[in-house]
Amino acid sequence: MAGRWILKTEPSDYSFAQLRADRTTRWDGISNAAALKQLRRVARGDELLIYHTGDERALVGRATVTRAAYPDPNDADPKHVVIDIAAGAPLPRAVSLAVIKADPAFTDLALVRQGRLSVVPVPPPQWRRLLQLAGAV
């Protein structure tokens, strides 16, 4: 079974709309040790939800991992890894952090518990619930 993840991005740096325009991208720029640990667990074929940080604070779209973690070719630090992803569809409805925090199904979701974590694993029941909230199922 494919893994499921939330990837966080500041839309003024790289938005879901830009990912859709590019169709694929290398997901880089992660330096937090906990986030890098999660990124190393990501596998080809895993499903992603893209979360806009900043003023938006919402899940906005879907993507898929096309290449698992590999050393960042633009960084000499061997601890820094990247993944390649392909854009999917925008979510029918954005799901705000406020909505997620208000739902008791997400009390243990890392997006809620570890707000600074930029790569968040999502267990299957919570994934289904997020898609329900987004109108995607």
KOLKOLNU-377932 format. One line per 3 residues: number of its first residue (from 0); their letters; for each residue x, y, z of N, C-alpha, C. Coordinates in Angstrom, 1 decimal. Layout:
KOLKOLNU-377932
NUM	A	X Y Z X Y Z X Y Z; ...
END
This chain:
KOLKOLNU-377932
0	MAG	0.8 -1.2 0.0 0.0 0.0 0.0 0.9 1.3 0.0; 0.5 2.2 -0.8 1.3 3.4 -0.9 1.2 4.2 0.4; 2.3 4.9 0.7 2.2 5.9 1.8 1.5 7.1 1.4
3	RWI	1.1 7.8 2.4 0.4 9.1 2.2 1.0 10.2 3.1; 1.2 11.3 2.5 2.0 12.4 3.1 1.4 13.8 2.9; 1.6 14.7 3.7 1.4 16.1 3.5 2.7 16.8 3.3
6	LKT	2.9 17.5 2.2 4.1 18.4 2.0 3.6 19.8 2.2; 4.4 20.5 3.0 4.1 21.9 3.2 5.0 22.8 2.4; 4.4 23.9 1.9 5.1 24.9 1.1 4.5 26.3 1.3
9	EPS	5.4 27.2 1.3 5.0 28.6 1.3 4.6 29.0 -0.1; 3.3 29.4 -0.3 2.9 29.6 -1.7 3.6 30.8 -2.4; 4.2 31.7 -1.7 4.9 32.8 -2.3 6.3 32.3 -2.8
12	DYS	6.8 31.2 -2.2 8.0 30.5 -2.7 7.8 29.5 -3.8; 6.8 28.6 -3.6 6.4 27.6 -4.6 5.0 27.2 -4.3; 4.1 27.5 -5.1 2.7 27.2 -4.9 2.2 26.0 -5.6
15	FAQ	1.1 25.5 -5.2 0.5 24.3 -5.9 0.2 24.7 -7.4; -0.2 25.9 -7.6 -0.4 26.4 -9.0 0.9 26.3 -9.8; 2.0 26.7 -9.2 3.3 26.5 -9.9 3.6 25.1 -10.2
18	LRA	3.4 24.2 -9.2 3.6 22.8 -9.5 2.7 22.3 -10.6; 1.5 22.7 -10.7 0.6 22.3 -11.8 1.1 22.8 -13.1; 1.7 24.0 -13.1 2.2 24.6 -14.4 3.5 23.8 -14.8
21	DRT	4.3 23.5 -13.8 5.6 22.7 -14.0 5.3 21.2 -14.3; 4.2 20.7 -13.8 3.8 19.3 -13.9 4.6 18.4 -13.0; 5.9 18.6 -13.0 6.8 17.8 -12.1 7.8 18.8 -11.5
24	TRW	8.4 18.4 -10.3 9.4 19.2 -9.7 10.2 18.3 -8.7; 11.4 18.8 -8.4 12.2 18.2 -7.4 11.8 19.0 -6.1; 11.4 18.2 -5.1 11.0 18.8 -3.8 12.2 18.9 -2.9
27	DGI	12.7 20.1 -2.7 14.0 20.4 -2.0 13.8 21.4 -1.0; 14.9 21.8 -0.4 14.9 22.9 0.5 14.6 22.5 2.0; 14.5 21.2 2.2 14.2 20.8 3.6 15.5 20.5 4.3
30	SNA	15.6 21.2 5.5 16.8 21.0 6.3 16.5 20.6 7.7; 15.3 20.6 8.2 14.9 20.2 9.5 15.2 18.7 9.6; 15.9 18.2 10.7 16.2 16.8 10.8 15.0 15.9 10.9
33	AAL	14.0 16.3 11.6 12.8 15.5 11.7 12.1 15.4 10.3; 12.0 16.5 9.6 11.4 16.4 8.3 12.2 15.6 7.3; 13.5 15.7 7.4 14.4 14.9 6.5 14.2 13.4 6.8
36	KQL	14.0 13.1 8.1 13.8 11.7 8.5 12.5 11.2 7.8; 11.5 12.0 7.8 10.2 11.6 7.2 10.4 11.5 5.7; 11.1 12.4 5.1 11.3 12.5 3.7 12.0 11.2 3.2
39	RRV	12.9 10.7 4.0 13.7 9.5 3.6 12.7 8.3 3.6; 11.6 8.3 4.2 10.6 7.2 4.2 9.7 7.3 3.0; 9.6 8.4 2.3 8.7 8.5 1.2 9.2 7.6 0.0
42	ARG	8.2 7.0 -0.6 8.5 6.0 -1.7 7.9 6.4 -3.0; 8.4 5.9 -4.1 7.8 6.2 -5.4 6.4 5.6 -5.4; 5.4 6.4 -5.9 4.0 6.0 -5.9 3.2 6.5 -4.7
45	DEL	3.9 7.0 -3.7 3.2 7.5 -2.5 2.3 8.7 -2.9; 1.2 8.9 -2.2 0.3 10.0 -2.5 0.6 11.1 -1.6; 0.4 12.3 -2.1 0.7 13.6 -1.4 -0.5 14.5 -1.4
48	LIY	-0.6 15.3 -0.3 -1.5 16.4 -0.3 -0.5 17.6 -0.1; -0.8 18.7 -0.9 0.1 19.9 -0.8 -0.6 20.9 0.1; 0.1 21.4 1.1 -0.4 22.3 2.1 0.3 23.6 1.9
51	HTG	-0.5 24.7 1.8 0.0 26.0 1.7 0.1 26.6 3.1; 1.3 27.1 3.5 1.6 27.7 4.8 1.2 29.2 4.7; 1.8 30.0 5.6 1.6 31.4 5.6 0.2 31.8 5.8
54	DER	-0.3 32.8 5.1 -1.7 33.3 5.3 -2.8 32.3 5.0; -2.5 31.4 4.0 -3.5 30.4 3.6 -3.8 29.3 4.6; -2.7 28.6 5.0 -2.8 27.5 6.0 -3.9 26.5 5.6
57	ALV	-3.8 25.9 4.4 -4.8 24.9 4.0 -4.2 23.9 3.0; -4.8 22.7 3.0 -4.5 21.7 2.0 -5.2 22.2 0.7; -4.4 22.2 -0.4 -5.0 22.7 -1.6 -5.0 21.8 -2.8
60	GRA	-4.1 20.8 -2.8 -4.0 19.9 -4.0 -3.4 18.6 -3.7; -3.4 17.8 -4.8 -2.8 16.4 -4.7 -1.6 16.3 -5.6; -0.7 15.3 -5.3 0.5 15.1 -6.1 0.9 13.6 -5.8
63	TVT	1.8 13.1 -6.6 2.3 11.8 -6.4 3.9 11.8 -6.5; 4.5 10.9 -5.7 5.9 10.8 -5.7 6.4 10.0 -6.9; 7.3 10.6 -7.7 7.8 9.9 -8.9 9.2 9.3 -8.7
66	RAA	9.9 9.8 -7.6 11.2 9.3 -7.3 11.4 9.5 -5.8; 11.8 8.4 -5.2 12.0 8.4 -3.7 13.2 9.2 -3.4; 13.5 9.4 -2.1 14.5 10.2 -1.6 15.9 9.9 -2.2
69	YPD	16.6 10.9 -2.6 18.0 10.8 -3.1 18.8 12.0 -2.7; 20.1 11.9 -2.7 20.9 13.1 -2.2 20.6 14.3 -3.0; 20.5 15.5 -2.4 20.2 16.7 -3.0 21.4 17.1 -3.9
72	PND	21.2 17.2 -5.2 22.4 17.4 -6.1 22.9 18.9 -6.0; 22.2 19.7 -5.3 22.6 21.1 -5.1 23.1 21.4 -3.7; 23.3 20.4 -2.9 23.8 20.6 -1.5 24.8 19.6 -1.2
75	ADP	26.0 20.0 -0.7 27.1 19.1 -0.4 26.9 18.3 0.8; 25.9 18.7 1.7 25.6 18.0 2.9 24.9 16.7 2.6; 25.5 15.5 2.8 24.9 14.2 2.5 23.6 13.9 3.2
78	KHV	23.4 14.7 4.3 22.1 14.4 5.1 20.9 15.0 4.3; 21.1 16.0 3.4 20.0 16.6 2.7 19.6 15.8 1.5; 18.3 15.4 1.6 17.8 14.6 0.5 16.6 15.4 -0.2
81	VID	16.2 14.9 -1.3 15.1 15.5 -2.1 14.2 14.3 -2.6; 13.1 14.7 -3.1 12.2 13.7 -3.9 11.7 14.4 -5.1; 11.3 13.6 -6.1 10.6 14.2 -7.3 9.1 13.9 -7.2
84	IAA	8.3 14.9 -7.5 6.9 14.7 -7.5 6.2 15.2 -8.7; 5.0 14.7 -9.0 4.2 15.1 -10.1 2.9 15.7 -9.6; 2.5 16.7 -10.2 1.2 17.4 -9.8 0.0 16.5 -10.1
87	GAP	-1.0 16.6 -9.2 -2.3 16.0 -9.4 -3.3 17.1 -9.5; -4.5 16.7 -9.2 -5.6 17.7 -9.3 -5.7 18.6 -8.0; -6.2 19.8 -8.2 -6.5 20.6 -7.1 -7.6 20.0 -6.3
90	LPR	-7.6 20.2 -5.0 -8.8 19.7 -4.2 -10.0 20.5 -4.5; -11.2 19.8 -4.6 -12.4 20.5 -4.9 -12.7 21.7 -3.9; -12.3 21.4 -2.6 -12.4 22.5 -1.6 -11.1 22.4 -0.8
93	AVS	-10.5 23.6 -0.6 -9.3 23.7 0.3 -9.8 23.3 1.7; -8.9 22.7 2.5 -9.2 22.3 3.8 -8.2 23.1 4.7; -8.8 24.0 5.5 -8.0 24.9 6.3 -7.5 24.2 7.6
96	LAV	-6.4 24.7 8.1 -5.9 24.2 9.3 -6.9 24.3 10.5; -7.7 25.3 10.5 -8.7 25.5 11.5 -9.7 24.4 11.5; -10.1 24.0 10.3 -11.1 22.9 10.1 -10.4 21.6 10.6
99	IKA	-9.2 21.4 10.2 -8.4 20.2 10.6 -8.3 20.1 12.2; -7.9 21.2 12.8 -7.7 21.3 14.2 -9.1 21.1 15.0; -10.2 21.5 14.4 -11.5 21.4 15.0 -12.0 20.0 14.9
102	DPA	-11.5 19.1 14.1 -12.0 17.7 13.9 -11.2 16.8 14.9; -12.0 16.1 15.8 -11.3 15.2 16.7 -10.5 14.1 16.1; -10.8 13.8 14.8 -10.1 12.7 14.1 -8.6 13.0 13.9
105	FTD	-8.2 14.3 14.1 -6.8 14.7 13.8 -6.0 15.1 15.0; -6.5 14.8 16.2 -5.7 15.2 17.4 -4.3 14.7 17.4; -4.0 13.5 16.8 -2.7 13.0 16.8 -1.9 13.2 15.5
108	LAL	-2.5 13.9 14.5 -1.9 14.2 13.3 -0.7 15.1 13.5; 0.4 14.8 12.9 1.6 15.6 13.1 1.4 17.0 12.6; 0.5 17.3 11.6 0.3 18.6 11.2 -0.3 19.5 12.3
111	VRQ	-1.0 18.8 13.2 -1.6 19.5 14.4 -0.6 19.5 15.5; 0.1 18.4 15.8 1.0 18.3 16.9 2.3 18.9 16.7; 2.8 18.9 15.5 4.2 19.4 15.2 4.1 20.4 14.0
114	GRL	3.6 21.6 14.3 3.2 22.5 13.3 4.4 22.9 12.4; 5.6 22.8 12.8 6.7 23.2 12.0 7.2 22.1 11.1; 6.7 20.9 11.2 7.2 19.8 10.4 6.7 19.9 9.0
117	SVV	7.6 19.9 8.0 7.2 20.2 6.6 6.9 18.9 5.8; 7.1 17.7 6.4 6.8 16.4 5.7 6.0 15.6 6.8; 4.7 15.5 6.6 3.9 14.9 7.6 3.3 13.6 7.1
120	PVP	3.5 12.5 7.8 2.9 11.2 7.5 1.4 11.3 7.8; 0.6 10.6 7.0 -0.9 10.6 7.2 -1.4 9.2 7.2; -1.9 8.7 8.4 -2.4 7.3 8.4 -3.7 7.2 7.5
123	PPQ	-4.0 6.0 7.0 -5.1 5.9 6.1 -6.4 6.4 6.6; -6.9 6.2 7.8 -8.2 6.7 8.2 -8.2 8.3 8.2; -7.1 8.9 8.6 -7.0 10.4 8.5 -6.9 10.8 7.1
126	WRR	-6.3 10.1 6.2 -6.2 10.5 4.8 -7.6 10.5 4.2; -8.4 9.4 4.5 -9.8 9.4 4.0 -10.6 10.5 4.5; -10.4 10.9 5.8 -11.2 12.0 6.4 -10.8 13.3 5.7
129	LLQ	-9.5 13.5 5.5 -9.1 14.8 4.8 -9.7 14.9 3.4; -9.7 13.8 2.7 -10.3 13.8 1.3 -11.8 14.0 1.4; -12.4 13.5 2.4 -13.9 13.8 2.6 -14.1 15.3 2.9
132	LAG	-13.3 15.9 3.7 -13.4 17.3 4.0 -13.2 18.1 2.8; -12.3 17.6 1.9 -12.0 18.4 0.7 -13.0 18.1 -0.4; -14.0 17.2 -0.2 -14.9 16.9 -1.3 -14.3 16.1 -2.4
135	AV	-13.3 15.3 -2.1 -12.5 14.6 -3.1 -12.9 13.1 -3.1; -13.8 12.7 -2.3 -14.3 11.3 -2.3 -15.8 11.2 -2.2
END
